[in-house]
Amino acid sequence: MRQKIEAAFGDWPAGPELSAPAVTYRKEPAPGYYFIEKSDVNQANIVFGHLGIETRNPDFFPVQVMNEVLGGGFASRMFSNVRSKKGLAYNVYGSLGSDFRHPGLFRAGLQTKSSTTIKAIEAVKAEILGIIERPPSEEELKRAKDGILNSFVFHYDSKGKILAQQMTYAFFGFPADFLEQYRANIEKVTIADVSRVARQYVHPDQLAILVVGKAADFDQPLTSLGKVTTLDITIPPPADATPKVDRSVAALAAGKETWAKVVKTMGGEALTKTTSLRSAASVNLKTGGQSMTLKQATTIVFPNQSRQVITTPMGDQTAVINGEEGFMIMGGKVQPMPAAMLQDQKKEQARNLLYLLRYHDDPGLELIAAGREKLEGAECQILATSLKGVESRLWVAPDGKVVKQAYQGTNPLTRAPGMVESTLSDYRLEGGLLIPHQQARRIDGEEIMTITIESFEVNPKVAADSFQQPPG
């Protein structure tokens, strides 16, 4: 292979010596407690951190053994004490990291029930302090070194893995025999070495401790541990890009006239007699160049109850709104719907085309003619609608069908705000209502999903407990 590579590339002139730019990072620690409120979870996610070392540090090898003792596996101190004995986490970790061109990070962390947040923090801190104050026993040292050396072969059990590692070492200027050095140097590590590097590189007083969770459910206030800096990670919504409309008497009158045509076309009196709807749909999601098809079952009971079940490869996800309350069921677990999500769902309800049609004569429904636009050869009247303060735009074809809807909303995949556009087609008569069976949705111009109605029922019987929150 070397001969072939040299034959193909041997006459290429050598380029200039690599001069990698310096890596900038904050060298001064910022210790303390940092908190992010997340009210829709029942666990706290906790991460501890400060700067680590570079891989070329001569103490790299005893640090690897120290890491194995502290948090490297099922027999590590973190796992044995925090998880197994105290039952504070399913998974807990801790290690002093390294990198080739800059220090890595010392990282420790776990997820724990909200009600054991402070206990978990104290337990992890005790293990971090313990690796400094309590050197490993002979048994711990042997187990750690055996764990590293016995797993070593699996990291380099193919020519591809070995080649990739050799390329990495060459790129960063490490000796070609670094793999051989690794084994030999791990074997040389002593208890004294582990004790020394723990004292030298693990700094409990420099730890930045980040906690994400619901503060109201913590076993004690986070401030009981020290000063807390609250971080706000809220994504501010973008400026509303919806064009402003002329609220003149003529525009209002023209809007009502167009709306009357829509109501007549899409159901007329049957709309007012509609008390419930049930549908089953296939949803094709598109994200990151990939696509996925899910099943969606939706039940609506007017005026303010809805139940949506989405079937995914990971199981069903259910979202229920019952008046002013909402809850979700995921993985068999029931939890309240977060306030922000409930608010978004109510907005979606207030701009839902079928909801607008059902309450077509609501005194609070404002309708304004907002210009015209040609879509697929048809001259459409644009209607600006507002119900309960929630706005949207409807494109009405000459025959009275709504062929497009747009509004400032939220991406259902990322929860990021954006301009939502839905193209509606394949209208069919269902129980006296004209229902679009195909919907293509875009966010900020990017197609994210296609919804295809597979079955639709008007005024089905709905069990009274469909919207009741189950125990648990």
N, C-alpha and C positions, 0 to 999 in steps of 0.2 A: 504494500500500500504506500509505503514511504517513497519507493522508487517511482510509482505512478504519479504521486503528488509532485515530486521533484521534476519529473519529465514534463508535467503540465504547467507548473508555475516556477520552475527553477530559473528561468531567464528574466523573471520580473525584477526590476530594480528595487532595492530596499528603500522603504520610506523613512521619514524622519522618526527619531526615537519618540515614543509616546510620552507626552507631557500632560498627565491628567490634571484637570483643574482642582484646586483645593476644595474640599467639602466644608461648607460652613454649617455650623450648628451652635446652639446655645450651650456654652460651657458651664455657666453658672447654674446651680440647681434652683428650682422653684418649689421648695417643699411646702407641704400643707394639704388640706383637704379641699377637694373640688367636687361640686355636686351639680348634677343635671336632673331636674324633675321630669319623671315620665310616669304619669298617673294611670296608664292603661296596662301596667304590668304587676305581677304579684311576686316578682323576684327582684333582687338588687344585683347589678353587675358591677363588680369591684375590681379595679386594676391599680397596682402599685408600680412605681417606676422611678429609676434614676439612670444616669449614664453608666455604661458598661466599659468594656475594654476593646482594643483592637486585636484581631486574630494573630498578628505578628508579635504580640506581647509574649515574652518568655514564660509568663505564668498561665498561658492559654491552657496548658495540659492539666495542671492541678485545679484550675477553675472548672474544667469539664467534669472532674471527679466530684468536686464540691456540688456542682449542679445536680449530679445524679443522686447524691445523698439528700439534698434539699427537696428536689421536686421531680426526679427523673422517672419514676415508675411507681408500681403498686406498693413497693416496699420503702419508698421515699418517706421522709419525715412529713412533708406536706400531706401526702395521700394517707399515710397511716394515722396521723393525729387529727388533721382537720376534717377529713372525709370519714374514715372508718371509725375512729374512736368518738369523735364529737358529733358526727352526722350533720355537718354544716354545709356540705356541698356534694354534688355528684362528681364534679370534676374540679380539681384545684391544681395549680401549677406555680412554679417559681424557679428562675434560673438567671444567671448573669450572662448576658449575650455579648457576642463579639461581631465585628464586621471587618472587611478587608481594608477599607480606606478611611474609616472613621470608627469611633467607639460604637459598640452596639448598645443595647439597653438592658439594665436589670429589670426584669418584669416578673411580677407575681400577680395572681388573681384567681377569682372564682365567681360563681353565681350562687346565691343563697336565697332562701325565703326572705321576704321583706321583714318578717318578724324576728329574724336572726342576723340582721345586717351588722349591728354593732359587735355582736359576739363573733361573727365571722372575721371582721376586720381585726379585732383583738387577737384572734387565734392565728391568723396569718402573720401579724406583726410579731407574735411570740416565736414563730418558727424562723422568721428572718433574723431576729435577735439571737435565737438559739443556735443558728449555724455559726455565729461569731463566738458565743460564750461556751458552747458545748462541742468540742471537737468530735469527729466521728469515732466510733469504736472500731476495733479491728474487724469485727463482723460487718459493720456498715461499709468500711473501706473496701473490704474484699468483694462484697456484694455489688458496690458501685463500679469497681474496676471490671469485674466479671460482666456486669450488665453492658458496659461500654464495649468491651473487647468481643463479647459473644455476638453482639448485634452488628459489629463492624463489617463483617463479611457481607451482610445483606445490603449495605450501602454501596458495595462495589462488586456485585455478583454478576456483572456483565461487562463486556468490552465497552459498550456505550457509556455506562456509568463511570468507568475508569477514565475513558477518554475525556468526558465532560469535566471530571475533576482535575485532570492534568492540564486541560486548557485553562481552567479557572486559576490554578496555581501559576501557570506560565504568565497569564495576563496580569496578575497582581505581583509578579516578581518573587514567588515562593520557590524554594528548591524543588527540583524534580522528584526527589525522594521524600517529600513531605509525608506521603502516606505511610512509608516505612517508619519515619520518625514518630508519627502519631502513635502507633502501637507501642513502640519502645518507650516513649515518654510517658504514656499512660501507666505502663507497668511500673515505672520508677516512682510514681507519686506516693508520698507517705502521709501519715496523719498530720505530721507537723506542717507539711506543704499545704494541705487543705485548711488547716487552722490559720496559717499565715495569710493565704489569699482571701479567706473570709473576712479577716480583720482589715485587710488592706483595701478590698474592693467593694464590700457590702456596707452601705451607709444608711442605716435606719433613719438618721436625722436629715437625710437629703431626699427622702421619699416624697414624691407627689402621689397622692391617693385620690383617684377618681371614682366616684360612686354615682351610678345611674339607677334611679328607682323612684318609688312612691314614698315620700318622706313621712306621710301620715301613718304608714303601716310599719315603720321601723320600731324596733324594740326600745330604742332610746333616741333622742334627738342626735343628729350627727354632730351638733355643736358640743355635745358632752365630751367629744374627743379632742376638741380644739377649734380654732378659727376655721370657718368654712367660706370658701369663695363659690358663689352660685354662678353657673355658666348658662347663658341663654343661647340655645342652638336653633331657635325658631327661624324658619325660612320666611322672610318677609314676602308677602304676595307682590307680584309685579303690578305696575300701574294698569288699570282696566283699559284694554285696547278697544273696547266696544265703541263704535262711533256714536256720537251724541245725535239725538233726533230732535226734529222740530215739533214742539208740543202745541202747535196751532190748532184752532178749532177745526180747520179743514183736515189736518192730518189725523186728528182723533176720529172725525166722522168717517174718513176713508178707511181707517183701521177697523172700525166697527163693521163697516160694510164688507170688507174682505173677510173678517172673522165669521160673519154670518154665513158666508159662502162655505168656509171650511167646516163649520158645524153641520150644515146641511149635507155636505158631501160625505162626511165621515161618521154620520150616525143619526143626526137630528134628535128626535125625541128618545130614541133608544139610549142615547148618552145619559140623559137624566135618570133613566130607569136602571142604570148600571150600578150595582152595589158591590160587586167583587169581580176580580179577574185572576185567571191562572194561566201560566204559560210555561212551556219547556223550550229551551233554546240550546243551540250549539254555538260556542264562543271560540273563535280562532284568535289567539293573542299573538302579537308580533313584537318582539323586543330583542335588541342586540343582534339583528340578523337571523334570529331563530323564531320559530313559530310553535305554538302549542294549542291543542284543541281541548276545551273543557265543556262540561255540561252545566247548564244553569236552569234551576227551577224557581219560579217567582210566583208568589201569591200576594194579591193586594185586596184589602177590604177597606173601602172608603168610609170615613175620610182620612184616617191616619194610621192604618196598620199595614205592615208589609213583612214578608218573610222571603228571604232569598237563600237558596242552598246552591253552592258551587261545588261540583265534584271534581277533585283534582287527583293526580297520581298519589298524593300524600294523604288522601282522605277528604271527607266533606268539610266545608267551611260554611257555617250558617250565620246570617246576620238578620236580626229581628228588630223591628221598631213597633212599639205598642204605645201609641199616643206620644207622651213626652219622654218615654224611656226606651232604652235599647239594650240589647245584649248580643254576645257572640258565642258560638260553640265551635271550638277547634280542638282536634285531638281528643274529643270526649270531654273537654273541660269547658265549663261555662264561666264567662266573665262579662262584667258590664261593658257596654260599648263606650269607648273613650269619648269625652265631651266633644272634642274637635271633629271626630268621625261622625258622631250623631248629628252635629250641626251640618256637616257636609251632606249627609243622607237626607236631611230635611230640605235642604236647598235643591237636591236632585229631585225630590218629590214635587216641590213647588214648580219646577220647570219641566217635569215629565209631560210629554205631549198628551198622553192619555188622561193624566190628572187635569191638565188645562182644559181638555175637551169635556171631561166629566163636570167641571165647575165653570163651564163656558159663560154662564150668566152671573158669576160671582160679582157683586158690586165693587170688590176690591181689585178686580182684574182690569188692568189698563192696557189698551191696544192702540198703537200709533202706526200709521203708514210711514215707513222709513225709506222710501225709494224703491227702485226697481233694478233687477239684475237678470241677465239672460243665463239660464242653466240648461245645458244640453239642448239648446235651440229654442227653449220655451221662455217667454218673458214672464218672470216671477215678481210678484209683489212682496216686498220685505215688510214683515210685521214686527215691531218692537213690543214685546209683552213684558208685563211686570205683575207678579202675584206675590203678596206677602213680602214685598221688597226684593224679590228675586227676579232678575231680568234674563231675557233670552231674545234671540231673533229667530223668526220663522220665515222661510222662503215658500210662498204659496204659488203653485202652478195655476194656470188659467182654469183648470177643471176643479179647483178647490182642494187638491191634495197638498199636504205639506211634504216638500221634497228635500228640505234641508233645515237643520236647526244649529245655531251657534250660540255660545255663551262663554263667559269667563268662569272656568271651573278648575277641576283637579284631575291630574293624571291618576287613574285607578291603580296603576302598577307602581308608580314611584311616589305617589301622594304629593308630587310637586304641582304648583299652580300652572295653569296654561290656558290657551284659547282652544276650546273644544268645538269641533265641527262634526255633525252627524249627517250623513246622506241617507235618506229613507227611500225604499223602493219595494217592489213586489207586493203591492197592496192586494189584500183579499178580504172578502166579506166574511166576518165571524160574528154570529149572534146579533146581527143587525148593525155591527160596527165595521168600518173599513179600517183594517189593521195593516201597517207595513210589516212584512215578514223578513225584510233584509235591512240591516243597518251597518254602514261602514263608518267607523269613528276615527277622527284624526285629532292629534293634540299638537298645536303649533305647527300644523302642516304635515306632520309625520303620522302615517297610518299605524294605529296600534291595535285595532281589533275589528273583527267582522262578526256581527251577531245574526244568526239565522234562526227564526222561529220555526220550531218543529210541530208544536201543537199549541192551541189557544182556546180557552174557554171563557165565555161571558156568563157572569152570575152563577159560578159553581157553588156548591155547598162547601163551606169551610168549617172545619172543626173549631169549636170555641177555644180549645187549648192550644191552637196553633201558634199563638202569640204570647203564651205564658212561659215565663222563665222556669226551666226545670231546676231542681235542687242540685247543688254541687258546684 
